[in-house]
Amino acid sequence: MKYLFYMLVVVLFFSCKKKDEKSLNASDLEVKIDSIVKPYIDKTEVAGMAIGVFKNHKPLFQKAYGLADLELDVKLPVNASFEIGSVTKQFTAAAILQLAEQGKLTLEDDLGKYLKFDTHQRKVTIRQLLSHTSGIKGYTELPSFETLSIQKHSRDTLLRIVEKEQFDFEPGEALIYNNTAFFMLGLIIEKVSGLSYEEYVKKNLFDKAGMTNSYYCSENKIIKNRAHGYDKAEKGLVRAAYLDHTWPFAAGSLCSTVEDLEKWNNALHHGKILSEKSYKEFLTPVSLNDGTITRYAKGITVTDWKEKRLIEHGGGINGFLSQNSYFPDEDVSIIILINTTSVRPRKIADKVADLIFKSPQASTPAHFTGDLGKFTGSYKGPGRGQEMDVKIGKNDSTLLLTMGKEKPQTLNYIMGNSWTDGSTNYLFKQQEGRITGLRMDEVYGYLVLKRQ
């Protein structure tokens, strides 16, 4: 009897200890994430921020900071609804792949099969629309967009406006982030499915994932727990600039919550949305015409983060920023939603990932021992909304990169003719012993510049 009593005490002791350790870890995580987020709130850099960290689809951490409405002093609820901007693109891509599964379209279909749009005798495929490699001008990069964005236009009018613009590059030659392409994909979804984009997404994506608090947004729709959006101005925060939601459409018009985006990750990455074949296609990075493999797939990026696989995409729209990071091998989601356009949510997500994975200190960069002078010079080529003009200089030990009037930034050597600034990778192209060009792999873009 004494032995049984002793064993019971031991079991209870270790059970309590294990529970306390788990609570302590959760508490410690909260303290550390608080230390990352609260300075932004205290300094009024952002109005509010919602963060969720999930492992195996169970919350490790979930919290809301700041305010949903600055004028009424309303606290941000943990289930607040935010505009998610370009995180919308992965929903649009999944819808296209579902329709391909059903045999209603193929990724190699010509744009002209579905939409009236003059490509000036160029073939533009659905695959290229999905991967920002079409070369079609992005409407958000038009000089007149700020004025156009507050006006109500028909979707056809938007196509006619863009149709008049020159292509940024020949289809498949580069990758420049492009909202026009995903606008077009939304129109294709509607034409092929017979449903509005809003209806299709709800029926075939939201409902399948159990996303009960996600919606197609508009500037006038009433949405429960919807946060107000703000922009950062010189003297503080101001209400976000007006945007007519005819424009973002399938490129950026969805609203969601932290919890619903985790449900989306669960459904998307565990076979509830796409077949195994379609899911593989969804995550396959696009190759350019010359065989270069980028880090952008179909409405989402696939890359490495400190030796871990990372599937991610961010979003930004008037008054809101978002980040959806998913680590497939660890089955971990980190979701950041902000109702102010002032800080980079990806940067915050990376800091949280460092806490979760206890990331080791960065290793010492490799040292380049050759002639740095062979890389120096000016490189130009098409960029997002403007021509890129990149100047490469050097100091005694490494290369320095300058864009326009920005301050020079140090590049770290990787190997061969490859360098990095930590996020963008730079590959210098060499022919017959001479550097002739520069490739900029920005994850969300792959630019091809010529040496001047």
ABEGO torsion letter per residue (X at the ends): XAAAAAAAAAAAAAAAAAAAAAAAAAAAAAAAAAAAAAAAAAAGABABBBBBBBBGGBBABBBBBEBABAAAGBBBBAABBBBAEAAAAAAAAAAAAAAAAAGABBAABBAAAABBBBAGGBBBBAAAAAAGAAGBBBAAABAAAAAAAABBBBAAAAAAAAAABBBABBBGABBBBBAAAAAAAAAAAAAAAGBBAAAAAAAAAAAAAGBAABBBBBAABBBBGBBBBBBBBAAEBBBBBBBBAAAAEAAAABBBBAAAAAAAAAAAAAGAABBAAAAAAAABBBBBAAGBBBABBBGBBBBBBGGBBBBBBBBBBBGBBBBBBBBAAAGBBBBBBBABBABBAAAAAAAAAAAAAGBBBBBBBBBBABBAAAABEBBBEBBBGBBBBBBBBBBAABBBBBBEABBBBBBBBABEABBBAGABBBBBBBBGGBBABBBBBAGABBBBBBBX
